């Protein structure tokens, strides 16, 4: 217990001490404003923001700490746009937050409420020593809300805004009428709504809100490629993709969730996952046993193979839709949606990025979707998401260039959140 307490205190001290002015010199910059790197520049971080980018000679050094990043790469920190908080244990919450930071995640979009998001928001605000990404909190709308007038919906959203929550996550909806009222109220109050594709039960069967209506309703993002994968007519699918581009609707595919849920990599490919090759045995050591146990508890090897055979067409349709969204230059977001063995909490964003690369999406688009697009989703692109003067210093330093190989996202040396430098190795001890 004493050792654990000392470790926590040391980490907190490390977190607080690093909140200082810093010059990172001789660094290659991947700004995410273009698909090119800028060689050997110096970056002054002051009061949590990027104050100056240029030659070392052009920067007033004052009392800033100087870090020589010769041969390294500086880019915006990653934004994990589909994260589920664990239960009510602070230890589990801290593990998720610290693992995310160690993985280079500087922003999290919270997509559930197993743990009170308002409580976590207050906890982090009151304890500045806790190590965490910048959090974006949600209020869930579920089909348990059976009825609501327009006035009642307005009241719900007003309450959400007063609590300081950032957006509405549509988990499920009881009727199309309620969806209409939700979107009308959100538009009136300037509230972001995103989430699962809207469908509801009527006459004992599932009914989907028409995709054309959804795309024109100002739903900000669709999770899991919902709606698109149910379209059987090819020309209608293309029209939906074109409308997605026209209306600027984001998609967060969570492809890795489907890969693991449908056993696409079972039984051998799972061992070649990027995190399994990159992370220490302290994290991955029990994965083979836990994975085997998960398969056995779900019905065994034969059941896993049957699931894969039955669900492979669904996965292939998801890949097809993702590639169409990419080809038509629709805005995309990267979300880890980690759930189980071989999906490391925090680090699974690397797997999602790797999955996109495997299906033919270029590295710049992947990185942009994990940085710049996320800031634009929250309408905060003036504040973060690229490496530019005046923006918050939410950054990562890497040993290798992820524009050349997306696997290089795993070579993170330092995570920087609002000017605070965090060494991932310190977090993993």
N, C-alpha and C positions, 0 to 999 in steps of 0.2 A: 504493500500500500504506500509506504514512504517513497519507494522507487517510482511508482506511478505518479504520485503527487509531484515529485521533483521533475519528472519528464514533462508533465503538463506545465509546470511553472517555467521551465526552460523554453518550451515551445512558445509560451505566451510572451516571454521576454524577447525571444527571437523576432516574433511578429511585431512587437512594439518598437524595438530598436531599429528595425528596418524602415520605419516611416521617416525617411530623411531625404534630403536632396541628393540626387545621384547623376553622374555623367557616365553614360555607357559609350565607350569610344571604340573606334575601329570595327564597328558592327555592320553587317550586311542587313539592310532593311527590306522586309517584305511588307509593304505598306497596306496592301489590299485595295489600293486605289487603281492599280494596274496589275498585270500578270508578270511584271518584271521585278527583279531585286535591284536595290541601289547599293552599290559597294562602298564599304569602309567610310561610314558616316559616324558622327557622334550625336548623341541624344541627351539633352538635359531634361531631367525630371525634377520638377520643383512643385512643392505643395500638392502632390498627387496628380499633377498634370504634365503633359509633354509641353515644355516651354520653348525649346529650341532644337532644331535639327540642322546640322551643318558640319563644317570642319571643326576640329577641336579648337583651332585658333580663334574661330568666330564666337566661341561660347565663353561667357564670363564664368570662371570656375568657382569663385567665392569659396564657400566651405563645403562644397559638394564632394561626396565620396566618388572616386573614379574607379570604374570597372573596365578593365581591358577585355573586350569581347572579340578579339581577333579570331577570324574564322567562324564566328557564330552568326546566328540569324535571329533578328528581332521582328516579331509580328504581333498582331492583336491577339489577346487571349481568346480562348474558345468559349462559345456560348452553347451550353447543353440545353436544348429547347424542349426536351421531354423528360422530366425527372419526377419520379414518385418518391415522396418522403416515406421513410419507414415508420414503425409504430411510435409509441410514446416514450421510448427510452432515449435519453439525451446522448448516451454513448453511441447508439446507432446513428443518430442524427449527426453527431460530430464526426463519426467515421465517414459518412457520406460526404459531408462538407469538406473535410480535410483531404479525402481521396480525390475529390473533384479538383481541388486546388493543385494537388500533386500531379494530376493529369493535364494541367494547363487550362482548366476551366475557370474562367473569371466571371462568368454570368450563368445563372441557372433560371430557367422558367419552370416554376413548380406547377405540376399538373394533377395534384391530388391533395386530399386533406386527411389522411390517416392521422397525421400529427397536426395540431392546430397551427395554421399558418400565421394567424394573428399573434399567437403566443410566441412562435419562433421569431417573428418580426420584432416583437418587443424584447425578447431575450437577446437577440443580436444587437439591437440598438442600445441596450443597457450594459452589455459586456463587450467592449471594444477589443478585448484580448482574444476572443474566439476567432479562429481561422476559418474564413468562409468566403465563397465567391459573392459577388453582388447578386442579391436575390430579387426575383420578380414573382410576386405572389398572386394567387388566383382565388376566386370564389366559384364553387361548383354548382351548376344547375343540373338537377336530376329529374327523372320522370316521376319521382315521389311528389313533386310539385304538380298536382293534378289540375288545378285551376288557378287563374289569376287574372284580374282585370288589368287594363292598361295602367290604371293608377297604382294598383298593387305591385305591378312589375317595376314601375318607376320607383316605388318606395324601396323595393329590394335592392335595386342598383344604386340608389342614393345611399343606403346603408353600407353597401360594399365600398363605395368611394370614401365614406367617412372613416372606415376602418383602415384606409390607406392601402387597400389591395389594388393591384395593377390591372387586372383583367378578369373577364369571366371565362371559365372553361365550361363548354357545353359537354357534359358527360353523357346525358341522355335527355329526351324530351317526351312529354306525355301526349302532345298533339301538335299538329301543324299550326293551329291557332296560337298556341303558347310560343312556338318558335317565332311567329310573326310579331307577337307582342314583345318578346325579348329583343329582337333585332331593332324594332322601332324605338324601344326605350333606350337601347345602347347608342343608337344613332343620335337621339335627342341629347343624351348626356355625355357624348364623346367617349364612350367606354369600349375598349377592345373586347371582342368576343371571338373565341377560337375553340377548337376541340373536335370531338367526334362528329362524323357526318350525321346530320339530323334524320332520324327515323323514329317511328312510333308504332305502337300496336293499336290496330283498329279491326274490329270484327275477327279477333283472334289471329291476326296475321300482321307481319311487319310491312309497313308502308314507308317508302322513302320520299322525302321532300324532293321535288324535281330539281335536278342538278343546275339547270339554267336559273331557277329561282334562287337557289343557295348562292351561286356565284355572283348574283346581282344584289344580294342582301347585305353585303359588306361584312360577311364572316371573314375574319382576318386570316385565319389559317385552318386547314383541314389536316387532321392527324391520320396516319396509317393509310393514306391514299383512299380513304373511304369514299363511296359514291362512284368514283371513276371505275373501280374494278367490277362494279355491277352492270356497267353499260355493255351491252352485247353488240349493238350496232356500231360498226367501225366509223362511219361518217359522223354519227352523233358523238362518239368519243373524241374525235378530232375537233369537232365544234366546241365541245366542253373544254378541251385543252386551250383552244384559241381564246375562248371567253375568260378562262383563268388568267391568261397573259394580259388580256385587255383590262380586266378588273383588278389586276395586281394581287390576286389571292395567293397566299403562301401555302406550301405543302410541306409537312414534316413527315417523311415516309416511314421512319422507324423500321427500316428494312431488316435490321438485325433481330428485332423481336420476332419477325416472321421466320427468319432463318432458323432460330433456335426453337421456336414453338412448333414449327412444321418438321423439325429434325432434318433440315436440308443438308447439314454437314455431318450427320450421323452415318457411320460410327467413327470414321478415321479423320476426316477433314477437320473436325473440331479441334484436334490436337495441334493444327497448324495455324490457329488463330493468332493474330498479331500480339494480343496481350499475353497469350500463353507463352510466346517466344520472347517477349520483351520484359515482362515483370519478374520480380524475384519469386523464389519458391515459397517465401513467406506468404505471398498472396495466392499463388497458383497451386501450391503443394497438395491441397485436398480436393482439387477440382476433379481429377479422374474418378476418385471414389464417390464424390458427391454426385457426379453426373451419372455414373452407373446406378447409384441408388435411386436417383430421380427417374431414370428409364424403367427400372424394375418396379417402382411404386406405381408408375403410370400404366403398367401392363406388360413390360418386358420388351425384348428385342423385336419380336415379331410384330407387336403392336406399334412400335416406333417406326418400323419399316412400312407398315400399312398406312400410318398417318402420313408419312412422307409421300407415299404413292398417291394417296387421295388428295393431299393438299398441295402437291407440287404444281398443278395447274393454277391454283390461286396465287402461289408465290410467283410463278412465271408471269401472270397478269400484272402483279404489282411491279415487277421489273419492267415490263412493257410500258406501263403507265409512267413510271419514273423516268424512263428514257425519253418518252414523248414530252414530258414536262421539261426535261433538260434540252431537248432539241428545239423546242419552241421558246426557250429562254424564259420560262416561268420561274418566279422566285421560290427558292427552296430553303429549308431550314434543317439543321442537323440535330437529331434528338436520340439519346442513347436508349431509353426505355429498358434499362437493364433488369433482368429477373431470372436469376439462377446461376448454376455453375457455368464457367467459361464466359460469364458476363460480369466482369469486375465492376463493382460500384465505382462511379466516377470515371474510370478508365474506358468504359464501354463506348464512349463517344469515338474512340480510336477505331473500334470495330465497325461502327456505322460508316465512318469515313472510308475505311478499307473496303467495305461492301460496295459502296458507290463506285469506287475505283475499279473494282472487279467487274462491274457491269458496263464500264466504258465511259464514265463521267470524268472529265479532265480535272486535274488537281487544283487548278485555280478556282474553278466553280465549286469544288468541294470546300476549299478553304474559305471562299467568300460566303458560302452558305452557313459556315460555322462561326462567322465573325461579322462582317459588314451587313449581311442580310438580317441577322438577328437584331442588330441595332435599329435598322430600318423598320423592322416589324413593330418595335416599340415606339417608333417615331422619335428615336433618340440618336439618329445618325450624326447629328451635330456634336454629340458628346463622346461617343466611343465607337468601336468597330473597325477603325483604321488607325494607322500610325501617322498622325498629323499633328502639327503644332496646335495647341489649344485644347486638345482632347484629353480625357482622363487616361492616366497611365495604367491601363488594364492590358498587360502585355505578357508575352512569353519569349524567353531566350532558348534557342535550340542549337544543338551541335551540328545538325545537318539540315539541308534545305528541303522542306516538304513540297515545294513546287516541282522538284525533280522526281521525288518518290514519296507518295503519301505515307509510307511506312515511317518516314523520318519524323512524323509528328510525335513519335514515341521517344525522341531524343531530347526531351525537355530538360534543360539545365536549371532554369529559374522561372518561377511564376511571379508576376508583378501585379498587385491589385491596389489601385489608387496610390501608386508610388511605393508600396510596401513590398520588399523583396522576400520571397519565400523559396527555400531550397527544398525541392521534393524529397530528397534523401533524408532530410531532417524529419519530415512528416512520417516517413516509412519506418523509422527506427522502432 
